[in-house]
Amino acid sequence: MPTEREQERLALQGGMKAVSTIEGKGQPKIGIDEFMAVATRFGLTEQALGKIHEILKQEPVGSGPFLANYYSGLTESCVQRFERIARETFGVDYAIATSSGTGALHAAFVAAGVGPGTEVICPAIGFFATASAVVMAGGVPIFADVDHSLNMDPTKLEAVISKRTVALAPTHVMGSVCDMPAIMAVARKHNLKVVEDCAQTCGGRVNGQLIGTFGDFGCFSISAYKIVGGGEGGLIITKEERNWERAQQVVESGGLWRPVRFAPPRYTGELYCGTNYRMSELEAAVDGVQLSKMEQTVARFRHVKRRIAKQLHTYREIQPQQRNDPDGDVGYSLRFFPRDKALSIKLAEALAAEGVGASTRAANPRDDWHIYYSMMPLVHNAEAPEAACAFSCPHYQERGGKPQSYLRGECPVADDLYERVINIGVNQWYTDADCDMIAAAINKVLDALCTRDDSAPAWC
C-alpha cells in the first residue's frame, strides 16, 4: 500500500498517476440518429428505415465520423476525393471544392485581381450570382450584350472594355456553350483574366474541350439544381498553381492550405483576409459520385435533344437558338425564337395543349434574376452608391468610373431574345419513342401556326 507521501509525489518523479482510469463513456457526437436523419431524406418507408436502424444498432460506430475535410482520419477525405475526381475529369492540375457556386465565383474574382476601382464584363443573360460576386470582390459589373446563342457576344466585348477592366466572365447559359475561342482571343489581346461561369452547363464542350478549362478559372455550381450535384456545393478548377493559391486564400482565410501554415508570405500578395467557403464531407461524398457520372448524364441529354431536333422541320417564322458547338451543348432544353412575342404566346399555349412542356416570358415578362435589368440588389446598389463601396469607391471614380444604371435597353439583343424565346425542357430519361412523339407534336404545332421553309435556319 503506497504511503501518503508516495501518493503525493508527482508522476514525473516516480509517483503514482493521479488519473489512471475514466469511468464516463460518452456517445458518438455524430452517430446513429444523425445517420437516420440522412436516410430519411431518401423518402424510404418506415419499414425500410426500421430495418436500417436495427442494422446500425448492431454495428460499432466508435466515436462517429468527423464530417470536415481536415482531420477526418481518412487517407483521402471525401473533399479530397471530390477534388481528385474533378482534376481527373477536367484534366487540370488544381481543383478547390467550395460550399457553393457563388463562393467559387467570389474566390475566383478576388484571385483574378478584381477589387476597388476595377470592372468585370458579364453577360446580359446569366444568373445574378456572377455579377453579385463581382461586387462582393469590390469590382463593378459591366454588362455585354448576347447573340442568338443567348451567350456573351464576342463581337460586343471591345466596346465595353475600359482601362478599369480586369476580367471577362463568360457564362455558359442554360446548357449552351459560349464561343470560347473568340472570347479568349479578345481577353488575351487586352491582357484580361477570364473567369468561366459553368454553373448551368457542367460537362459542356467547345471543339471537344471541356468548358471551364479555357479561362484562368472555371467555376461550377455543384448543386441539386444543376446537372451535377446533390445539395449546395461549388467547384473551382485552374491550371496554374498561383491561381489555385490565391483562390484558396479566399476559401481558406486561415491559410490551412499552405505548406507551412504560419510561415511568412512566400511572395507579395500571397496572404490576405478571406472567408470560409469549405465544402462539407457529407456534400463532398455525394458530389464525388455525381461528378463521376457527369459524362454519362450529359450523353443522355445530348442524345435526347439531338433525336428530337433532327426530326424538326424548318419554318420561315422560327429561328432556332444559335449553337456555338452543336455537339458540345448539354441538351437539357430546346430553344427557339418565334418572329414576335404574339407568335411566341400562341406557340407556347399550343405546345402545352399538345402535352409538350413549353414556356415563354412573352406571356408574363416578370422580374427574373437571369436578365441584367431585373437584378434588383445590383440595380438598387447602383442607385444608392453609399450602400455599396464598389460603386462609390474613390479608386473607381479616380480611374474614370461612371455611375451604372443597369436599365433595360442597354443590351437590346438580350432584351428582345429573352422575351421571345420559347423553352422546351427535355429529360435525359426520354426513350426514343418519347423523343419521336415530342418531335411530332412540335412539328404539328409549327405546321399549324407557321410556314414551312426549307431555306429557313436549321435546328442542328
Buried (B, 14 or more C-beta within 10 A) or exposed (E): EEEEEEEEEEEEEEBEEEEEEEEEEEEBEBBBEBBBEEBEEEEEEEEEBEEBBEEBEEEEBEEBBBBBBEEBEBEEBBBBBBBEBBBEBBEBEBBBBBBBBBBBBBBBBBBBBBBBBBBBBBBBBBBBBBBBBBBBBBBBBBBBBBBBBBBBBBEBBEEBBBEBBBBBBBBBBBBBBBBBEBBBEBBEEBEBBBBBBBBBBBBBBBEEBBBBBBBBBBBBBBBEEBBBBBBBBBBBBBBBEBBBBBBBBBBBBEBEBBEEEEEEEEEEEBBEEBBEBBBBBBBBBBBBBBBBEBEEBBBBBBBBBBBBBEBBBBBEBBBBBBBBBBEBBBBBBBBBBBBEBEBBBBBBBBBEEBEBBBBBBBBEEEEBBBBBBBBEBBBEBBBEBEEBBBBBBEBBBEBEBEEBEBEEEBBEBBBEBBBBBBBBEBEBEBEEEBBBBBBEBBBBBBEEBBEEEEEBBEBB
